[in-house]
Amino acid sequence: GGAVYFNPGFNVLTKFGVADLFENYKVTAGVRLAANFAGNEYLLSIENVKKRWDKQLILHRVGSEEITPNEGLIKSFSYQTIFVLKYPFNQVSAIRLTAKTRTDQIIFPAIDNTTLKKNDKYRLWAGSMAEFVYDDTRNLGLNLFTGTRGKIFFETYSGINRNNNKHLFVIGTDFRHYIKIHRQLIWANRFAASSSFGNALLIYYLGGVDNWMSLSGRSYFDMSIPVDKTRNWAFQTVATNMRGFQQNVRNGNSFAVLNSELRWPIIKYIFNRPLNSDLLNNFMITGFFDMGGAWYDWDITNKHNFYRYDYIENGPVKVRIDRHREPLVAGYGFGLRTRLFGYYLRFDWAWGIENMHILDRTFYFSINLDF
């Protein structure tokens, strides 16, 4: 119901694992301690890959603290149990089948008499997912590939507790193709699209990049673009990359993005040999073009997308102003990449294109691989 951005902030992550001599059985555990100790995360994974059917059991718990428009200050905790089956057809393709349960707990901290009397809220969900995965890529260096990889997936969620008779269905795809132009000079392309339907929906906020950290204090989320709050939204996520904009330049239950990026590790390319410096060995310059959109329902061309209009209410008077916000936006620019202290750092300068107008430059700093 309100503005969100997906950035865990600074935290401490510890993960460790054990495996038998033949690596048929693997156990992985992890903990992430948030700076405010309200968003701590815990993970336990047990894998059995001895036979052709790979089996994995995951126990996951994550918490957060936030201020919402309707409820005020809340603490939320999500507990998930996930069971995954994987069957490889050959070295490059496989199917994955997932069954999961999820419990969402909402806690109202006792900060006044009203919140003191509020009971915790619980939402119970059961879900499943089927995926077809293809990957014949070869690694030419850090974040440098040739070949094709991608997946097609279908996911469901259903409420299983009282007063939660909701059903969410999601279908989507993500395909990436990497072309070697010359040695380590790579042209990387990606197409991703997804849509949700049912009586509970997933809303996509288009814009920005993953793990974006604002160094200028600028807001991550564009509050000027309206969101249709009459819809039965159950979950929310971001649709990236769409550089040149904040999150929520477009929103809806469907989205599609196309990313094209030229990657050139210029120092390694010039010397044509591995360098002792990790920073110089992985230093890369990029040029990119992003294009995409988000929209309501199935038809991207419909003129009833909620974000197209501004809505003004003054007593009995209601006014709708057509801002002619078209579903598709684009962005272009350049960036720098390198690895420092084990982290892959990305610096992007991008100009957005909206309704045939070029917008002011936006700077992104993020810690993230690939697109």
C-alpha positions as CSV (number, residue, x, y, z in Angstrom):
1,G,0.0,0.0,0.0
2,G,3.0,2.4,0.2
3,A,6.3,3.2,-1.3
4,V,8.9,0.5,-1.0
5,Y,12.5,0.0,-2.1
6,F,14.4,-3.3,-2.0
7,N,17.7,-2.6,-0.4
8,P,18.9,-4.6,2.7
9,G,21.3,-1.9,3.7
10,F,24.6,-2.5,5.5
11,N,24.7,-5.8,7.4
12,V,26.8,-8.7,8.4
13,L,26.3,-12.0,6.4
14,T,27.8,-15.2,7.6
15,K,27.3,-18.5,5.6
16,F,29.0,-21.8,6.0
17,G,28.5,-25.3,4.6
18,V,29.7,-28.9,4.9
19,A,29.6,-31.8,2.4
20,D,30.7,-35.4,2.3
21,L,33.7,-36.6,0.4
22,F,31.8,-37.3,-2.8
23,E,29.6,-34.1,-2.4
24,N,26.4,-36.2,-2.5
25,Y,25.1,-34.5,0.6
26,K,25.4,-30.8,1.5
27,V,24.3,-28.7,4.4
28,T,24.4,-24.9,4.3
29,A,23.5,-22.5,7.0
30,G,23.5,-18.7,7.1
31,V,22.6,-15.7,9.2
32,R,22.4,-12.0,8.2
33,L,22.4,-9.5,11.0
34,A,20.9,-6.2,10.1
35,A,22.2,-2.9,11.5
36,N,19.0,-2.3,13.4
37,F,18.6,-6.0,14.4
38,A,15.0,-5.8,13.2
39,G,15.6,-7.4,9.8
40,N,17.7,-10.4,10.8
41,E,17.6,-13.4,8.4
42,Y,18.3,-17.1,9.0
43,L,18.7,-19.9,6.5
44,L,19.2,-23.7,6.6
45,S,19.5,-25.8,3.4
46,I,19.9,-29.6,3.2
47,E,20.7,-31.2,-0.2
48,N,20.8,-34.7,-1.5
49,V,22.3,-34.9,-5.0
50,K,23.3,-38.5,-5.1
51,K,20.7,-39.7,-7.6
52,R,19.5,-38.0,-10.8
53,W,16.7,-36.4,-9.0
54,D,18.3,-33.7,-6.8
55,K,16.4,-32.9,-3.6
56,Q,16.7,-29.9,-1.4
57,L,15.0,-28.7,1.8
58,I,15.2,-25.0,2.8
59,L,14.1,-23.4,6.0
60,H,14.1,-19.6,5.9
61,R,13.1,-16.8,8.2
62,V,13.4,-13.0,7.6
63,G,12.1,-10.0,9.5
64,S,11.7,-6.3,8.9
65,E,10.5,-3.1,10.6
66,E,8.7,-0.4,8.6
67,I,6.1,2.4,8.8
68,T,3.0,1.7,6.7
69,P,0.3,4.3,5.7
70,N,-2.5,2.3,7.3
71,E,-1.1,0.5,10.2
72,G,1.8,2.8,11.3
73,L,4.9,1.1,12.8
74,I,4.9,-2.6,12.3
75,K,7.3,-5.5,12.6
76,S,6.8,-8.3,10.1
77,F,8.3,-11.8,10.0
78,S,8.1,-14.4,7.2
79,Y,8.8,-18.1,7.8
80,Q,9.2,-20.3,4.7
81,T,9.6,-24.1,4.2
82,I,10.7,-25.0,0.7
83,F,11.2,-28.4,-0.9
84,V,12.8,-28.5,-4.3
85,L,13.2,-31.3,-6.9
86,K,15.6,-30.9,-9.8
87,Y,15.8,-33.2,-12.8
88,P,18.6,-32.6,-15.4
89,F,17.8,-33.7,-19.0
90,N,21.4,-33.2,-20.0
91,Q,24.3,-30.9,-19.2
92,V,22.5,-27.7,-20.2
93,S,18.8,-28.1,-19.4
94,A,16.7,-29.2,-16.5
95,I,13.3,-28.8,-14.7
96,R,12.8,-27.6,-11.2
97,L,9.7,-28.4,-9.1
98,T,9.1,-26.5,-5.9
99,A,6.6,-26.8,-3.1
100,K,6.5,-24.3,-0.2
101,T,4.6,-23.0,2.7
102,R,4.9,-19.5,4.0
103,T,3.6,-17.8,7.3
104,D,3.6,-14.0,7.5
105,Q,3.3,-12.6,11.0
106,I,2.5,-8.9,11.6
107,I,3.4,-7.5,15.0
108,F,2.2,-4.1,16.3
109,P,4.7,-2.8,18.8
110,A,3.0,-1.5,22.0
111,I,3.9,2.2,21.6
112,D,0.4,3.6,22.7
113,N,-2.9,2.3,24.0
114,T,-4.3,1.5,20.6
115,T,-1.4,-0.7,19.5
116,L,-1.2,-2.3,23.0
117,K,-4.6,-3.9,22.3
118,K,-3.9,-5.0,18.8
119,N,-3.4,-8.7,18.2
120,D,-0.8,-10.1,15.9
121,K,-1.9,-10.9,12.4
122,Y,-1.1,-14.1,10.6
123,R,-1.3,-15.0,6.9
124,L,-0.7,-18.6,5.9
125,W,0.2,-19.5,2.3
126,A,0.9,-22.6,0.3
127,G,2.6,-22.4,-3.1
128,S,4.3,-24.3,-5.9
129,M,6.5,-23.5,-8.8
130,A,7.6,-25.2,-12.0
131,E,10.6,-24.1,-14.0
132,F,12.4,-25.1,-17.2
133,V,16.0,-23.9,-17.1
134,Y,18.5,-23.8,-20.0
135,D,22.2,-22.8,-19.6
136,D,25.0,-23.4,-22.2
137,T,27.0,-20.4,-21.2
138,R,30.8,-20.4,-20.9
139,N,32.6,-18.2,-18.4
140,L,35.3,-15.9,-19.9
141,G,35.9,-13.9,-16.8
142,L,34.1,-12.2,-14.0
143,N,30.6,-11.2,-15.3
144,L,31.7,-12.2,-18.9
145,F,29.9,-15.0,-20.7
146,T,29.2,-16.4,-24.1
147,G,26.2,-18.5,-25.0
148,T,22.5,-18.5,-23.9
149,R,20.8,-19.1,-20.6
150,G,17.3,-18.6,-19.4
151,K,14.2,-20.0,-17.8
152,I,10.4,-20.1,-18.1
153,F,8.4,-20.5,-14.9
154,F,4.9,-20.8,-13.5
155,E,4.2,-20.1,-9.8
156,T,1.1,-20.2,-7.5
157,Y,0.2,-19.1,-4.0
158,S,-3.0,-19.8,-2.2
159,G,-4.2,-18.6,1.2
160,I,-4.9,-21.5,3.6
161,N,-6.1,-19.8,6.8
162,R,-9.5,-18.4,7.6
163,N,-10.4,-15.1,5.9
164,N,-7.5,-15.6,3.4
165,N,-9.3,-17.2,0.4
166,K,-6.8,-15.7,-2.0
167,H,-5.1,-17.2,-5.1
168,L,-2.2,-15.8,-6.9
169,F,-0.8,-17.1,-10.2
170,V,2.4,-15.8,-11.8
171,I,3.9,-16.7,-15.2
172,G,7.2,-15.4,-16.6
173,T,10.4,-15.8,-18.4
174,D,14.0,-14.5,-18.3
175,F,16.4,-15.1,-21.2
176,R,19.9,-13.9,-21.7
177,H,22.2,-14.2,-24.7
178,Y,25.9,-13.3,-24.8
179,I,27.7,-12.7,-28.0
180,K,31.5,-12.6,-28.2
181,I,32.5,-9.8,-30.5
182,H,36.3,-10.1,-30.1
183,R,38.2,-11.8,-27.2
184,Q,36.7,-10.4,-24.0
185,L,34.5,-7.8,-25.7
186,I,31.0,-9.1,-25.1
187,W,27.5,-7.9,-26.2
188,A,25.0,-9.0,-23.5
189,N,21.3,-9.0,-24.1
190,R,18.4,-9.9,-21.8
191,F,14.6,-10.1,-22.1
192,A,12.4,-10.6,-19.1
193,A,8.6,-10.5,-18.7
194,S,6.0,-11.6,-16.2
195,S,2.4,-11.3,-15.3
196,S,0.2,-12.1,-12.3
197,F,-3.5,-12.9,-12.2
198,G,-6.1,-14.3,-9.8
199,N,-8.0,-12.7,-6.9
200,A,-4.7,-11.8,-5.3
201,L,-2.1,-10.0,-7.4
202,L,1.7,-9.3,-7.5
203,I,2.5,-5.6,-8.3
204,Y,5.7,-4.8,-10.3
205,Y,7.4,-1.5,-9.8
206,L,9.5,-0.7,-12.9
207,G,12.7,1.3,-12.5
208,G,16.2,1.4,-11.1
209,V,18.6,-1.4,-10.6
210,D,19.1,-4.2,-8.1
211,N,20.9,-3.5,-4.8
212,W,20.8,0.3,-5.6
213,M,22.5,2.5,-2.9
214,S,21.8,6.2,-3.1
215,L,24.8,8.2,-2.3
216,S,23.1,11.6,-2.9
217,G,20.2,11.1,-0.6
218,R,17.8,11.0,-3.5
219,S,14.6,8.9,-3.0
220,Y,14.6,5.5,-4.5
221,F,10.8,5.5,-5.2
222,D,8.8,7.9,-7.4
223,M,5.8,8.9,-5.3
224,S,4.4,11.1,-8.1
225,I,3.2,8.0,-10.1
226,P,-0.1,6.8,-8.7
227,V,-0.8,3.2,-7.8
228,D,-4.3,1.7,-8.0
229,K,-5.0,0.7,-4.4
230,T,-8.4,-0.8,-5.2
231,R,-6.7,-3.8,-6.6
232,N,-6.2,-6.9,-4.5
233,W,-2.4,-6.7,-4.2
234,A,-0.9,-9.4,-2.1
235,F,2.9,-9.1,-2.9
236,Q,5.1,-6.5,-4.5
237,T,8.5,-6.5,-6.2
238,V,10.7,-4.4,-8.5
239,A,11.2,-4.9,-12.3
240,T,14.8,-4.1,-13.2
241,N,17.0,-3.0,-14.9
242,M,15.4,0.2,-16.1
243,R,18.2,2.8,-15.7
244,G,17.4,6.5,-16.0
245,F,14.5,6.3,-13.6
246,Q,13.6,5.8,-9.9
247,Q,11.5,2.8,-8.9
248,N,7.8,3.1,-9.8
249,V,8.2,5.0,-13.1
250,R,5.5,2.5,-14.2
251,N,3.6,-0.1,-12.2
252,G,1.1,-2.9,-12.8
253,N,0.5,-6.6,-12.6
254,S,2.5,-7.2,-15.8
255,F,5.9,-6.0,-17.0
256,A,8.5,-6.6,-19.7
257,V,12.0,-5.3,-20.0
258,L,14.8,-5.5,-22.7
259,N,18.4,-4.8,-21.7
260,S,21.3,-4.6,-24.1
261,E,24.8,-4.0,-22.8
262,L,28.3,-3.8,-24.3
263,R,30.9,-5.1,-21.8
264,W,34.6,-4.3,-22.4
265,P,37.3,-5.2,-19.7
266,I,39.5,-2.6,-21.3
267,I,42.7,-3.2,-19.3
268,K,42.7,-7.0,-19.6
269,Y,41.8,-6.6,-23.3
270,I,44.8,-4.3,-23.9
271,F,47.4,-6.4,-22.0
272,N,45.7,-9.7,-23.1
273,R,46.9,-11.5,-20.0
274,P,45.8,-11.9,-16.4
275,L,47.0,-9.1,-14.1
276,N,48.0,-9.3,-10.5
277,S,45.7,-6.5,-9.4
278,D,42.1,-7.7,-8.9
279,L,40.8,-4.2,-9.4
280,L,42.6,-3.7,-12.7
281,N,42.0,-7.3,-13.9
282,N,38.2,-6.8,-13.6
283,F,37.9,-3.2,-14.5
284,M,35.3,-2.8,-17.2
285,I,33.5,-0.1,-19.1
286,T,30.0,-0.6,-20.4
287,G,27.5,1.1,-22.7
288,F,23.8,0.1,-22.3
289,F,20.3,0.6,-23.5
290,D,17.2,-0.4,-21.5
291,M,13.6,-0.4,-22.6
292,G,10.5,-1.7,-20.9
293,G,7.1,-1.1,-19.5
294,A,4.6,-2.2,-16.8
295,W,0.8,-2.2,-17.2
296,Y,-2.5,-3.3,-15.8
297,D,-4.2,-6.5,-16.9
298,W,-2.9,-8.2,-20.1
299,D,-3.1,-5.5,-22.8
300,I,-0.2,-3.1,-22.8
301,T,-2.0,-0.8,-25.3
302,N,-5.1,-0.1,-23.2
303,K,-5.5,3.5,-22.2
304,H,-6.9,2.7,-18.7
305,N,-3.6,2.1,-17.0
306,F,-4.0,3.8,-13.6
307,Y,-0.6,5.6,-13.7
308,R,-1.6,7.4,-16.9
309,Y,-3.7,9.8,-14.9
310,D,-3.4,12.1,-11.9
311,Y,-6.4,12.0,-9.5
312,I,-7.5,15.1,-7.5
313,E,-10.2,15.1,-4.8
314,N,-11.7,18.1,-3.1
315,G,-14.8,17.3,-1.2
316,P,-17.5,16.1,-3.7
317,V,-15.4,17.2,-6.6
318,K,-13.2,14.5,-8.3
319,V,-10.9,15.4,-11.2
320,R,-8.9,13.0,-13.4
321,I,-6.1,14.6,-15.4
322,D,-4.7,12.7,-18.4
323,R,-0.9,12.9,-18.2
324,H,-0.4,10.7,-21.3
325,R,2.1,8.5,-19.5
326,E,2.7,5.8,-22.1
327,P,3.5,2.2,-20.8
328,L,6.9,2.1,-22.5
329,V,10.0,4.0,-21.3
330,A,13.7,3.7,-22.2
331,G,17.1,4.6,-20.9
332,Y,20.7,4.7,-22.1
333,G,24.1,5.5,-20.7
334,F,27.4,4.1,-19.7
335,G,29.0,2.5,-16.6
336,L,32.1,1.3,-14.9
337,R,32.6,-2.0,-13.2
338,T,35.3,-3.6,-11.0
339,R,35.8,-5.8,-8.0
340,L,37.2,-4.4,-4.7
341,F,37.6,-6.3,-1.5
342,G,35.6,-9.1,-3.0
343,Y,32.6,-6.9,-3.9
344,Y,31.6,-6.3,-7.5
345,L,31.0,-2.6,-7.7
346,R,28.8,-1.0,-10.4
347,F,28.7,2.7,-11.3
348,D,26.1,3.7,-13.9
349,W,25.2,7.1,-15.4
350,A,21.9,7.0,-17.3
351,W,19.5,9.2,-19.1
352,G,15.8,8.2,-19.2
353,I,13.5,8.6,-22.2
354,E,9.8,9.2,-21.4
355,N,7.2,10.3,-23.9
356,M,10.0,11.1,-26.4
357,H,11.7,13.4,-23.9
358,I,15.2,12.9,-22.6
359,L,15.3,13.4,-18.8
360,D,18.1,14.5,-16.5
361,R,21.0,12.2,-15.8
362,T,20.6,9.7,-12.9
363,F,23.6,8.1,-11.1
364,Y,23.4,4.5,-9.7
365,F,25.8,2.8,-7.4
366,S,25.1,-0.9,-6.8
367,I,26.8,-4.1,-5.7
368,N,25.4,-6.7,-8.1
369,L,26.5,-9.1,-10.9
370,D,25.2,-9.4,-14.4
371,F,22.2,-7.2,-15.4
